[in-house]
Every structure is written in structure tokens, then in C-alpha cells.
Amino acid sequence: MNTKNKKSVGLHALYEDDPVSADLKVFGRVANQDRRGFLRGAGLTSMAALLGVSFIPYHRNMPQGLIPAAMADDTTPFSIEGKEGLTILNDRPVNAETPAHLLDDAVTPTSRHFIRNNGVPPVEVDADRWQLTIDGLVEKPLTLSIKDLQDKFEVVTRPVVVECGGNGRAAFDPPASGNQWTYGAVACAEWTGVRLADVLSAAGVKPGAVYTAHHSADKHLSGKEGKEAISRGVPIGKAMDPNNLIAFAMNGKPIHPMNGAPLRLIIPGWPGSCSQKWLQRINIRDQVHDGAKMTGTAYRVPKHPVAAGEKVAKEDFVIIERMPVKSLITHPATGTMLSEKKLEVRGNAWSGERKITQVEISIDFGATWITAELGEQPNFGAWQRFKAQVTFPEPGYFEIWAKATDDKGVSQPFGIAWNPKGYLNNSMHRVAVRVS
């Protein structure tokens, strides 16, 4: 088999139209009735060689049409001021994700927190002069400095997961438009601020309030005056949840400029787009907010299942609210070569507004599962650490899979249904290792 020529075509391209046929062409993997792909002699040898090992012990359990994780992942590093090891996706606006193995902390360091921008961040910010306005359907409109927030309201600190709604978009087939996030558009930094509900209560939310509207200092990419890059909001019931923060500190220091300095919202359990950065104004409205990236198909999914590639009418989309159950393997890094058969697998798990009750690990393509040791949730909205000891029975290529289950009994699927914008991919995370 001339694997060099086959791979030069592009592995994902080969698998796009007919993964079962691609299995046979690339690896000699034969489809069986149980949807597992058996690797015949030459095919097994070829795949193992491409993966840098002599044998793949559990190849019989590998689902047909599955590209090995070692070939599917790209963790090219990128650096930006105040950040380390991030992978850049585009530079206008700046968007960068964190390779999974750099998220191996209970609290994500600021230097490793992903960046998700929609427009051009403000060039200069003065925290001492920054003001936040609360207006609209309120009894008493407020204009507050950061010092006012600190002096007039209780200051709280807690770790909270912030995750982009499009995290995992790169895995959708056919491809969905937007930043091609793999796994790293998520973080759990420690945020310090005041409760959004306390500030709204001080303003006196009037009867008839339906939604918040968030406004910020970043500029639209077009540079057009008055045109907002993003202006999202949440239902008033969610806004009054005591777990939401108006944050002015990140990991005990001023917020990083790319993460919303000097003031931003933190809305646990919902898409990161609700946690408006460079926050200047919260307007209380009597209707669902219709600001930038609140209408059309932005941060929305079809309200019913659709076929891959199907066109969906705009009226059939609904706004994303709670984020789904998910887990991330943070150790080992994918592609690791192991000299020992025993290994500690570590990672993080979270589920929108819910708690994780179980995380399971598999090293045999999902044929059997090991229950991981699961840490407690520090507070609402934080992720939970997990770890498990695994033993590889022999040398070769292995994949480590993780599956989380939340307190409503919902578990991560192996794969999820396609949607046009590539949102909410919570399929199981898998990493590749080679045991020598």
C-alpha cells in the first residue's frame, strides 16, 4: 500500500463522502454487520505503521469509518502576549484555543484561557474610569464604577467554566461555518466580582421585564460607528440567578485584555457568548433581545433533528441555553509515547447547570469501561476533576476515551447529530497513545 500518496489527498477528505469505503482504501479495514471494522493482515500492519507502533491490540473494537485520534488531532502551538501554547484559529477577530493537555488544572491559568472575540477589542481601557450602566425596565437606572461595585455589593470569588457554544465544531461533517474549534474553547478560571442579581435588584427590575441586553466596548470588524460586534442577552429568570457574576478580576488579578478587561459578565452553564466581555451596559427589555448575534441562526440550533447538510428554515431554530454534559482528557497528551504499561488518566468534566456524577474511561474503543475517581464540584458552574489508573495489556496503539454522566442521568454520546452551525458538540473525547 502506498500510504504516502493516500495521505497526501487528505485523510478527512477521503472519509467525508464514504467512510466505510475509505476504511477499505486507506487501511484495508473491512466493515462488519456490527459496525466494527476488522483490520486484515496487511491493513492492520499499515495502520499500525502509520501510528508508529507494531500492533493495535483492540483494533477489532474500533468502529468502522473512525479516523484514529492520532491522525485527527492538530495541536500546533501559538503564542500571544500574556498567553502560552494556544492554537490560533484566525486573527481578525482573534480566536485561539487551548490544547487539551494544557488544561490539566482545577483552575485554568490566565495564560491558558482560550480567546473568543467577535470584533476588535478596545485598545485602551482604564479600570478606574470604567462605568457600567443599568437601564431599561428598571425603577432606578444606575451608573456604577468598578469601585462602586466593590463598595456597594458583596464581592465573591469562584471558579466557573466558560465554554464557546461552537467548541468541537471541527468534528462536524459536512463542515459547519465558523471557527473550527477542536476541544479547547473552554476554561475554568477563578472569577471575582459581584452578583448580577444584586445589581439588578438595586436597580429594581420592573414587572414585564423579559430579557437582558448586554452591550460592550469592542468594535465591529467593519469599523462602522454604532454597529456592534455582538450584543447578547439572557431571559430575566436566568439573569436573576445568584450564580451570575459581573466580574472585574481573573485568577486574583485584573482580567486579561483578550478575556474582557476590565469588566465582563460570567453566566455559568450557558454559552460563553452570554458572558459579555468589555461590559458597559445592561439594558432590561420587554422582549427577547434582538441585538447582534441574537437573531437568525447565531447561537441557535434546529428545534428538531435534521439530516447532515440539510437546509433549515430560520424559524425552525431555537436559542441555545444550557450547555450539554462533557468531559476532556487532559493527561496524557494525545500522541504520547509510553514506556510503562500503567498510566494515570486525568481530566475535567462539566454539564451546563448540572453536576457530574460519573466519568468512565475506556482503552479498548468502548468495549469495556473503568469508573474514574471523581472530585467534588467546588461550586455551581465549576468543572470537576477526574482520574483513573489504567493498565495497557501489551505494547501497541491505544485510544483513551472519556464519557461523563450528569445528575439527570444524561451521558456523553460517541457522536452527535449534525446541525448547520456546528454547535454543542459533546461527543466523547479521545486521545491516542503508543505503548512501547
N, C-alpha and C positions, 0 to 999 in steps of 0.2 A: 504494500500500500504506500502510495506517495503522500504521506501526511502533510508534507510541507506545502504542496500545491493545494490540497484540500483546505488547509487552514488559511491560506492566503486569500481565499474567496471571502472569508469572514464567517466564523462559526455561527454567530447569531443569524446571519443572513441565510445560511444553509438550513437552519432549523425553523425559520419563520413560516414557510408555507406548508411543509410536511415534515414534522419532527421524526415521525416513525421511519420515513424513507431516509432522512438524513442520518439517523442512527445506523442504518444498514450501510450507507455510503461511506460515512466517516469512520465508524468504529467496528462495523460488522456486527452490530447489536441486533438481534432478531426479536421481533415483537411476539409475545405470548398472549394467550387469551386472558390471563390475569393482569395484563397491562404492565408486566415486568419485562425488562429487556435482557435476554440471556446473551452473554458475550461468548461467542465461539472462539476456539483456539487462537486464530490469527487476530481477531478483533480484540480479544482480551489482552493479548500481547501488545497490540498497537496502542490501545487506550492507556495501559499501564506505562508504556514507554513515554507517551505524551505527558503523563502526570509525574514522571520522574521516579517511578517505583517498578519493581518486578512483578507485583501481583496486587489485585484488588480483592481482598478477602470476601466482601459481601456484595460482589457485583450482581449476583442473582437477584438481590432485593432492589436493585436500582430501577426506578420507574422508567419506562420507555420514553424517549424524547427528552430526557433530562441531560442538560449540559453540566458536566462536573463543575462544582463551585470553584475549583482551582482555575478553570478556564473562563468562568463567567464574571469573576470579580476584577475590578481595576482600582487599585489603591494608590495611584500616582500622587505623591505629596505636593502640597502647595503652601507657601508661607505668605502671610500678610502681617503688617505691623500689629504687634500685640497678640498674634495668633501663631500656633505652631502645628505643622503637619496636616493642615486642612487641604482638601482637594477642591480646586476651583472648578465651577461649572460654567460661569460666564462672568464678564467683568462690567457689563452695563445692562442692568444693575449688577452689583457684586453679589454673588451667591456662592457659598462654599460649604462643603460638608466635611464631617469628621470621620475618618476611617474607624471601623468598629473597635479595633484593638486599642485605640486612643481614648475610648470611653470607659475604661476599666476602673472607674471610681464611683463611690457612692454619690459624691458631689462633683459635678463636672467642673474642672478648672476653666476660668475665663478664656485662657489661651486656646482651649479645645472646644469651645462652644461654637456651633455652626453659625453661619451668617445667611440670613434670608432677607434680601432687600427687594423692594418693588420700584423704587425710584432712586433719586440722588439724595443721600443723607445731607443734613445741614453741615456746612463747612465749619462753622464756629458755633459753639454752644457755651453759654455762661450759666452755670448752675445757680449762681447767686441771683441772677436776674430773671430766671425762667419762671413763667407763670402758667398755671392751669386754670381754665375757665370751665365752670359747670353751669349750663344754662338750658333753655328749652322749657319743658313742662316741669318746672320746679317753683317752689314758693319763694325761695331766696337764692337768686343767682350768686355764684361765688367766683372770686378770682383769688387764687392762692399761690403763694411762692412755695418752693420746696421747704423752706424754713417754717412756713405756716403749717404745712402738712406735718412736719416733725413736731411742732409745738402744740398743735391743737388736737391731734389724733394719736391713738395708741400705735406705736411702731412695733411691727412684728417681723420676724425673720424665719424663713422656712425654705427647704429645697422643693422645687416644683419642676416637673417635666414640661418642657416646651417642645412641641414637635410640629413640623410643617405638615399640612394636610396632604402634600404630594410626596412625602417620604416613601421611597420604594417605587416611584413612578418608572424607573428604568427597566423594571421587570415586565411591564405590560406589553402584550403582543396582540394586535398591532400596536406600535408605539403611540403613546399619548403625547400631545404637545405640552411644552413646559420644561422646566429644569429637570434634567434626568437624574434625580436623586437615587442613590442606591439604598443605603441604610442609615447614613449619618446625618440626616436633617433632624436630629433630636439631641436633647441635652437635659441635664437636671442640675442646674446651678442653684446656689442658695441666694434667694432674693430677699431684700429688706425694703419695707415700705409701710404703707398704711392700708387699711381695708377700704376697698372701693365702696362697699356698702355703708361704711361710716361716713364717708364724704358725701355720698348721695343722700343719706339720711339728714345730714346737716343742711343740705340744700332744700330738703323737703320735696320728695317726688310727688307730683300731683296725681290724682286719680285720672285714668285714661292714658297713662304712660304705657307704651308698648315695647319700645326698643331704645337702646343707646346708639349714638352715632359718635365714632371716635375720629378725631382729626389731629394731624401731626405736622411736623415742620419739614419733612422730606419733600422734595420737588418731583414733579412728573418728569420722565425722561425727555419729553418734548421741550421742556423749559417754559411751556406756556403758563403765563401768570394765572393763578387761581385754579389751575387744573391739578387735582390731587392724584398722587400715585396710588394711594389706597386709603379707603375710609370704611372700615368695617364696624360692626356693632354686634350686640347680643340682646336677646329678649330680656325684659326688665327683671323677670324672675331669676334668671341666671346672673344678671348684674348685681342683684342684692344678696347673692351667696356670700357668706362671710369669708370664704377662702380666696376670693379675688383680691389682688393687690394693685395699688398704684406704687410702683417700685422706683426707688432712687439709688439703690446700691445692689451690687452683684458680687457675691462672694466676699462681702465685707469691705468692698472698695467701690468707687464710682463706676457706674455701668460703662462697659467698653463702647466706644463711639459707634461701632458697627452693630452693636446689640441694643442701641436705643438711647444712649446718654443724652440728657441727664435724667429723663423720666419716661417710664413706659408702663403699660398695663401687663399684668400676669393673670391670665384666665385659665386656671387649671382644667385639664381634661378635654378642652376644646382645641380646634386647630390653632396653631401659632399665629395665624393671621388675625385672630381676635385680640391677641396681646399686643396692641398697637404700640409701636416704638416712637420716640421723639414726641411724646404726647403733649398736646397743647390745649385740647378742648374735648369735653364730653357733653354732647347735646342730647337731651331727653326728648324723644319723639313719640307721636301718637300713631305711628305706623311702623312697619318693618323698614329698617333703614335701606335706602336705595343709593348709597354712596358708591364710590369707585371700588370695584371688585366685590360688590354685593348683589349685582344683578346678572342676568344672562346665565352663563354656565360657570362663572367663577366660584370656586369653593362650594360646588354643588355636585350631586350625584343623581343618576336616574332613580326615580321612586319605585321602579320595578326592574327586574333583571333584564338585561339586553344581551344580544349576541355580540361577539367580538367584531368590532368595526361597524356596528350598526349606528345609523344616524338617529339621534334622539331629539324630539321637539323640545324647545326651551321650556315650555310649560310643564314638561314631564320631569324637570329637575327640582330637587329639594336642597335646601341649605344644609351643609354639614354641621352637625352639632357635636355630640360626644365622639371622641376618638376610640378606635377599637383596641382589643386586647393584643399585646405584642411583647416580644422578647428579643434580646440582642446578645449574641455571644461576644464577649469582649476579650476572652483569653481561652485558647490561643488565637493568634492572628491567623487568618486564612493563608495557606501556603507554608505553614511551619513544618520544618523537618525535625522529627523527634528521634532521639537516640534511646529513650526509655519507653517502655510499654505502658507505664502508668502516668496519668495526667490529671491535673485538676482543671476542670472546665468552669469558667466563671462568666457572669453576665448580669444583665438588668432586665426586669420585666415590669410592665405597667399596663393600665387599661382605663383610659379616659377618667371617668368619675368613680371607678370601681377599684377594688382591692384584688391583688393576685393571691390565689390560694394554692396554686401548684405550678411547678415548672418541671418538665420532663426532658431528658436528654437521650438521644439515640446515636449509636455509632454504626448501625447496620442498615441504614436507609429506611428507618421507621419500622423494621420488623419487630424490634423489642425496644422498651423504654426503661430508663433509670429515673427514679424520682430524685430531683435535686433538693439540696438543703436550701430553704427559702428564708430570707431575712424578713424582719418586720418592716412595715411601711412607717417611716418616721413621722409623716403627717399626710393629710389629704393632698393628693396631687403629686406626691413623690414616687419615684420608681423603687422597686425592691430588688436587692441583690440576691443572686443565687449562685450556688456552686455545687459541683458533683465530682466525685472521683471516678474516673473511667480507666479500664484496662484493655488495651488492644491485644487480641489473642495472638497476633503474628505480624511480621513486617508487611508493609504494603500501603496502598492508598485507602484512606478513610475519609468519610464526611461526618462531621458532628452536627446534629440537628437539635434545635431547641423548640419546645412547644409550651406555651403558658396557658393557664386556665384562670378565669376570674371568678369572683364570688357570686356571679349569676350562672356559673357552670358553662360559660362560653369559652371555647378553646380556639387557639390559632389553627387555621386550616393549612394544608400543604400549599395550596394555591387559591387565589380568589377570582371571582368573576370580573371580567373586564368592564371598565367604564370609560367614557370618552375623554375625561380629563386626567385619568391616572391617579385618582385619589384613594386614600385609605387602604393601601396595600399592607396587610398584616400577615402575609404568609410566613411560614416558619423560616427563621434564619438558619443558614447552614455555612459551615466553614470547612475548608479542606486541610488535611494534614497528611504527612507521609511518615511512616514509621520505618526506621532503618534496622 
